[in-house]
Amino acid sequence: EDTQQQIIRETFHLVSKRDENVCNFLEGGLLIGGSDNKLIYRHYATLYFVFCVDSSESELGILDLIQLDLCLFFLSLQVFVETLDKCFENVCELDLIFHVDKV
């Protein structure tokens, strides 16, 4: 588990220090597999969605996958909130975040 935390820290360090104007691909660090692996990421608000792939993967294909996954996630969340709102009153996404134990 310690190695896993090191990989997460290294990945966050590599991705979070990058400027918003640079591309979303970079070579993996030492813990991530070196230059044979790539980190492909998207940054939305305070969230980073990061994939670690080998050099045979398509960077643009992975970015499309991240975009599609996010669209499906938010669509599912919207449907879930609308369903809860029909059963209860005034339910919103923040209720799920701050009161997940009551859902």
C-alpha positions as CSV (number, residue, x, y, z in Angstrom):
1,E,0.0,0.0,0.0
2,D,2.9,2.3,0.6
3,T,4.0,1.9,-3.1
4,Q,0.5,2.7,-4.2
5,Q,0.5,6.0,-2.2
6,Q,3.9,6.9,-3.7
7,I,2.5,6.3,-7.2
8,I,-0.6,8.5,-6.4
9,R,1.6,11.3,-5.0
10,E,4.1,11.2,-7.9
11,T,1.2,11.2,-10.4
12,F,-0.5,14.1,-8.7
13,H,2.9,16.0,-8.5
14,L,3.5,15.4,-12.2
15,V,0.0,16.4,-13.4
16,S,-0.9,19.2,-10.9
17,K,2.2,21.3,-11.6
18,R,1.5,21.5,-15.3
19,D,0.2,24.7,-16.9
20,E,-3.4,24.7,-18.2
21,N,-2.0,25.6,-21.7
22,V,0.1,22.4,-22.2
23,C,-1.0,19.1,-23.7
24,N,-2.6,16.5,-21.5
25,F,0.0,13.8,-22.2
26,L,3.3,13.2,-20.4
27,E,5.7,10.4,-19.9
28,G,5.4,8.4,-16.7
29,G,7.8,8.9,-13.8
30,L,10.0,6.3,-12.3
31,L,7.3,4.6,-10.2
32,I,4.9,4.6,-13.0
33,G,7.0,2.7,-15.5
34,G,9.3,5.2,-17.0
35,S,9.2,6.4,-20.6
36,D,7.4,3.3,-21.9
37,N,4.2,4.5,-20.1
38,K,2.3,7.7,-20.5
39,L,0.0,9.7,-18.2
40,I,-3.1,11.0,-20.1
41,Y,-5.3,13.3,-18.0
42,R,-8.0,15.9,-18.0
43,H,-8.5,18.5,-15.3
44,Y,-12.0,19.6,-14.4
45,A,-12.4,22.2,-11.6
46,T,-10.6,20.5,-8.7
47,L,-10.6,17.0,-10.1
48,Y,-7.9,15.2,-12.1
49,F,-8.9,12.2,-14.2
50,V,-5.7,10.3,-15.0
51,F,-5.0,7.2,-17.1
52,C,-1.6,5.4,-17.1
53,V,-1.2,3.6,-20.4
54,D,1.6,2.0,-22.4
55,S,3.0,3.5,-25.6
56,S,0.7,1.5,-27.9
57,E,-2.5,3.4,-26.7
58,S,-3.9,6.4,-28.6
59,E,-3.7,9.6,-26.6
60,L,-6.7,11.1,-28.2
61,G,-8.7,7.9,-27.8
62,I,-8.0,8.0,-24.0
63,L,-9.0,11.6,-23.8
64,D,-12.3,10.8,-25.6
65,L,-12.8,7.9,-23.2
66,I,-12.4,10.3,-20.2
67,Q,-14.8,12.7,-21.8
68,L,-17.4,10.0,-22.5
69,D,-17.0,8.6,-18.9
70,L,-17.6,12.0,-17.4
71,C,-20.6,12.7,-19.5
72,L,-22.1,9.3,-18.6
73,F,-21.3,9.9,-14.9
74,F,-22.9,13.3,-14.8
75,L,-25.9,12.1,-16.7
76,S,-26.3,9.2,-14.3
77,L,-25.9,11.6,-11.3
78,Q,-28.6,13.9,-12.8
79,V,-31.0,11.0,-13.2
80,F,-30.3,9.8,-9.7
81,V,-30.9,13.3,-8.3
82,E,-34.1,13.7,-10.3
83,T,-35.4,10.3,-9.0
84,L,-34.6,11.3,-5.4
85,D,-36.2,14.6,-5.9
86,K,-39.4,12.9,-6.9
87,C,-39.4,10.8,-3.7
88,F,-38.3,13.7,-1.5
89,E,-38.3,17.5,-1.7
90,N,-35.6,19.8,-2.9
91,V,-32.8,17.2,-3.5
92,C,-29.7,18.5,-5.2
93,E,-26.2,17.2,-6.0
94,L,-24.7,18.8,-2.9
95,D,-27.1,16.7,-0.7
96,L,-25.3,13.6,-2.2
97,I,-21.9,15.0,-1.4
98,F,-22.5,16.3,2.1
99,H,-25.2,13.7,3.3
100,V,-24.2,10.5,1.5
101,D,-24.9,8.6,4.7
102,K,-28.6,9.5,4.4
103,V,-29.0,8.5,0.8
